Amino acid sequence: MWLCFLLNELEHSGKQHGYKMMHLKCVQNGYCVTQETIRELLHIFYPNYIKHRQQRRLQKRVYLNLGPNYLWHIDGYDKLKPFGISIHGAIDGFSRYVLWLEAYKTNNDPDLIAGYYTETVNMMNGCPLRVGADMGTENCYVRDIHISSTQELSSHKTCNNISPSDRPLTFAQDYLCAVLRANVDLCLEECVLKSNITCDATVFEICTMIMDDHDLQMPDCGDSAVILYQTLRHKILSEISRT
């Protein structure tokens, strides 16, 4: 019954949500109910939650992580995309150790994201027990690689040598899972790794040709980089307008 589902959700993470989000959860789980019904029930059964939301005094969620490499969180940051900078990063949930933080021309290419993940697995000689990510298509290859890598788990216990930033060094089980080197090498061959060319390959080739023809030098500071960008942009637009 949808009412039991709603009450169960409100006893856990749902207590932080409003009636619209709770209505969406009910619909996604196959329950037919109106937003108005959800709103009225929240006011009846959980008036304190409504009051706290209105006062912006929500209770913080409890985050549970059992140890180093138990769960890696990966996600992208799109706010700088209008400026041509796509950011993607990963962090260990227990220690908050930054596994990678990359700025590149895209963060939506599943081959590239899989490359970030595989390079980190190769560097650490193992993969985490779990990976946390959203449902975006850019994470599908990471999912496949992780599932195939952890089919034969051989996690081992060790001392936690990654200290959280606001906690003293503790001893905990390390959930790093050993992986076969041959599988990692195969994944590296199939993935797309970040290159030094941070723009479209065709645009880079055109810019290189223009620099050679007009004897333009690579920039050595921010100001010279801006001047070079403006010069290349002007010449490319001029060529386009002629054709």
Contacts in CASP RR format, 6 or more apart in sequence:
PFRMAT RR
TARGET T0000
AUTHOR 0000-0000-0000
METHOD contacts of the structure
MODEL  1
MWLCFLLNELEHSGKQHGYKMMHLKCVQNGYCVTQETIRELLHIFYPNYI
KHRQQRRLQKRVYLNLGPNYLWHIDGYDKLKPFGISIHGAIDGFSRYVLW
LEAYKTNNDPDLIAGYYTETVNMMNGCPLRVGADMGTENCYVRDIHISST
QELSSHKTCNNISPSDRPLTFAQDYLCAVLRANVDLCLEECVLKSNITCD
ATVFEICTMIMDDHDLQMPDCGDSAVILYQTLRHKILSEISRT
2 26 0 8 1.000
2 31 0 8 1.000
2 32 0 8 1.000
2 33 0 8 1.000
3 41 0 8 1.000
5 26 0 8 1.000
5 29 0 8 1.000
5 31 0 8 1.000
6 22 0 8 1.000
6 26 0 8 1.000
6 38 0 8 1.000
6 41 0 8 1.000
7 45 0 8 1.000
9 22 0 8 1.000
9 25 0 8 1.000
10 22 0 8 1.000
10 42 0 8 1.000
10 45 0 8 1.000
10 46 0 8 1.000
10 49 0 8 1.000
13 61 0 8 1.000
14 21 0 8 1.000
14 22 0 8 1.000
14 25 0 8 1.000
15 46 0 8 1.000
15 49 0 8 1.000
15 59 0 8 1.000
16 58 0 8 1.000
16 59 0 8 1.000
16 61 0 8 1.000
17 25 0 8 1.000
18 42 0 8 1.000
18 53 0 8 1.000
19 35 0 8 1.000
19 38 0 8 1.000
19 39 0 8 1.000
19 42 0 8 1.000
20 35 0 8 1.000
22 38 0 8 1.000
22 42 0 8 1.000
23 33 0 8 1.000
23 34 0 8 1.000
23 35 0 8 1.000
23 38 0 8 1.000
26 33 0 8 1.000
26 38 0 8 1.000
27 33 0 8 1.000
42 49 0 8 1.000
42 50 0 8 1.000
43 50 0 8 1.000
52 58 0 8 1.000
52 59 0 8 1.000
65 71 0 8 1.000
65 93 0 8 1.000
65 94 0 8 1.000
66 94 0 8 1.000
66 172 0 8 1.000
66 173 0 8 1.000
66 175 0 8 1.000
67 94 0 8 1.000
67 95 0 8 1.000
67 160 0 8 1.000
67 172 0 8 1.000
67 173 0 8 1.000
67 174 0 8 1.000
67 175 0 8 1.000
68 92 0 8 1.000
68 94 0 8 1.000
68 95 0 8 1.000
68 97 0 8 1.000
68 160 0 8 1.000
68 161 0 8 1.000
68 162 0 8 1.000
68 172 0 8 1.000
68 174 0 8 1.000
68 175 0 8 1.000
68 176 0 8 1.000
69 92 0 8 1.000
69 94 0 8 1.000
69 124 0 8 1.000
69 126 0 8 1.000
69 127 0 8 1.000
69 128 0 8 1.000
69 129 0 8 1.000
69 174 0 8 1.000
69 175 0 8 1.000
69 176 0 8 1.000
69 177 0 8 1.000
70 93 0 8 1.000
70 94 0 8 1.000
70 128 0 8 1.000
70 129 0 8 1.000
70 130 0 8 1.000
70 175 0 8 1.000
71 92 0 8 1.000
71 93 0 8 1.000
71 94 0 8 1.000
71 128 0 8 1.000
71 129 0 8 1.000
71 130 0 8 1.000
71 131 0 8 1.000
71 132 0 8 1.000
72 90 0 8 1.000
72 91 0 8 1.000
72 92 0 8 1.000
72 93 0 8 1.000
72 99 0 8 1.000
72 128 0 8 1.000
72 130 0 8 1.000
72 131 0 8 1.000
72 132 0 8 1.000
73 90 0 8 1.000
73 91 0 8 1.000
73 93 0 8 1.000
73 132 0 8 1.000
73 133 0 8 1.000
74 88 0 8 1.000
74 89 0 8 1.000
74 90 0 8 1.000
74 113 0 8 1.000
74 116 0 8 1.000
74 117 0 8 1.000
74 131 0 8 1.000
74 132 0 8 1.000
74 133 0 8 1.000
74 139 0 8 1.000
74 142 0 8 1.000
75 88 0 8 1.000
75 89 0 8 1.000
75 90 0 8 1.000
75 133 0 8 1.000
75 134 0 8 1.000
76 86 0 8 1.000
76 87 0 8 1.000
76 88 0 8 1.000
76 89 0 8 1.000
76 107 0 8 1.000
77 86 0 8 1.000
77 87 0 8 1.000
77 88 0 8 1.000
77 89 0 8 1.000
77 107 0 8 1.000
78 86 0 8 1.000
78 87 0 8 1.000
78 107 0 8 1.000
80 86 0 8 1.000
80 87 0 8 1.000
80 103 0 8 1.000
84 105 0 8 1.000
85 103 0 8 1.000
86 103 0 8 1.000
86 104 0 8 1.000
86 105 0 8 1.000
86 106 0 8 1.000
86 107 0 8 1.000
86 108 0 8 1.000
87 101 0 8 1.000
87 102 0 8 1.000
87 103 0 8 1.000
87 107 0 8 1.000
88 100 0 8 1.000
88 101 0 8 1.000
88 102 0 8 1.000
88 104 0 8 1.000
88 107 0 8 1.000
88 112 0 8 1.000
88 113 0 8 1.000
88 116 0 8 1.000
89 98 0 8 1.000
89 99 0 8 1.000
89 100 0 8 1.000
89 101 0 8 1.000
89 102 0 8 1.000
89 116 0 8 1.000
90 98 0 8 1.000
90 99 0 8 1.000
90 100 0 8 1.000
90 101 0 8 1.000
90 116 0 8 1.000
90 117 0 8 1.000
90 120 0 8 1.000
91 97 0 8 1.000
91 98 0 8 1.000
91 99 0 8 1.000
92 99 0 8 1.000
92 128 0 8 1.000
92 162 0 8 1.000
94 160 0 8 1.000
94 162 0 8 1.000
94 164 0 8 1.000
94 172 0 8 1.000
95 160 0 8 1.000
95 162 0 8 1.000
95 163 0 8 1.000
95 164 0 8 1.000
96 164 0 8 1.000
96 165 0 8 1.000
97 162 0 8 1.000
99 120 0 8 1.000
100 116 0 8 1.000
100 119 0 8 1.000
100 120 0 8 1.000
102 116 0 8 1.000
102 194 0 8 1.000
104 112 0 8 1.000
104 194 0 8 1.000
104 198 0 8 1.000
105 198 0 8 1.000
105 199 0 8 1.000
105 200 0 8 1.000
106 112 0 8 1.000
107 113 0 8 1.000
107 138 0 8 1.000
108 137 0 8 1.000
108 138 0 8 1.000
109 138 0 8 1.000
109 192 0 8 1.000
110 137 0 8 1.000
110 138 0 8 1.000
110 139 0 8 1.000
110 140 0 8 1.000
110 141 0 8 1.000
110 142 0 8 1.000
111 141 0 8 1.000
111 190 0 8 1.000
111 191 0 8 1.000
111 192 0 8 1.000
112 191 0 8 1.000
112 192 0 8 1.000
112 193 0 8 1.000
112 194 0 8 1.000
113 138 0 8 1.000
113 139 0 8 1.000
113 141 0 8 1.000
113 142 0 8 1.000
114 141 0 8 1.000
114 142 0 8 1.000
114 145 0 8 1.000
114 187 0 8 1.000
114 190 0 8 1.000
114 191 0 8 1.000
114 192 0 8 1.000
115 187 0 8 1.000
115 188 0 8 1.000
115 191 0 8 1.000
115 192 0 8 1.000
115 193 0 8 1.000
116 194 0 8 1.000
117 131 0 8 1.000
117 142 0 8 1.000
117 145 0 8 1.000
117 146 0 8 1.000
118 145 0 8 1.000
118 184 0 8 1.000
118 187 0 8 1.000
118 188 0 8 1.000
118 191 0 8 1.000
119 188 0 8 1.000
119 193 0 8 1.000
121 127 0 8 1.000
121 149 0 8 1.000
121 179 0 8 1.000
121 184 0 8 1.000
122 184 0 8 1.000
122 188 0 8 1.000
124 176 0 8 1.000
125 176 0 8 1.000
125 178 0 8 1.000
125 179 0 8 1.000
126 176 0 8 1.000
126 177 0 8 1.000
126 178 0 8 1.000
126 179 0 8 1.000
127 146 0 8 1.000
127 149 0 8 1.000
127 150 0 8 1.000
127 176 0 8 1.000
127 177 0 8 1.000
127 179 0 8 1.000
128 146 0 8 1.000
128 175 0 8 1.000
128 176 0 8 1.000
128 177 0 8 1.000
129 150 0 8 1.000
129 153 0 8 1.000
129 155 0 8 1.000
129 175 0 8 1.000
129 177 0 8 1.000
131 142 0 8 1.000
131 143 0 8 1.000
131 146 0 8 1.000
133 139 0 8 1.000
133 142 0 8 1.000
133 143 0 8 1.000
141 191 0 8 1.000
145 187 0 8 1.000
148 183 0 8 1.000
149 177 0 8 1.000
149 179 0 8 1.000
149 183 0 8 1.000
149 184 0 8 1.000
150 177 0 8 1.000
153 177 0 8 1.000
154 177 0 8 1.000
154 178 0 8 1.000
155 174 0 8 1.000
155 175 0 8 1.000
155 176 0 8 1.000
155 177 0 8 1.000
155 178 0 8 1.000
156 174 0 8 1.000
156 176 0 8 1.000
156 178 0 8 1.000
157 173 0 8 1.000
157 174 0 8 1.000
158 173 0 8 1.000
158 174 0 8 1.000
158 176 0 8 1.000
159 171 0 8 1.000
159 172 0 8 1.000
159 174 0 8 1.000
160 169 0 8 1.000
160 170 0 8 1.000
160 171 0 8 1.000
160 172 0 8 1.000
160 173 0 8 1.000
160 174 0 8 1.000
161 169 0 8 1.000
163 169 0 8 1.000
163 170 0 8 1.000
197 204 0 8 1.000
206 236 0 8 1.000
207 232 0 8 1.000
207 236 0 8 1.000
210 216 0 8 1.000
210 232 0 8 1.000
210 235 0 8 1.000
210 236 0 8 1.000
211 217 0 8 1.000
211 218 0 8 1.000
211 228 0 8 1.000
211 232 0 8 1.000
214 235 0 8 1.000
216 228 0 8 1.000
216 231 0 8 1.000
216 232 0 8 1.000
218 228 0 8 1.000
219 225 0 8 1.000
219 227 0 8 1.000
219 228 0 8 1.000
END
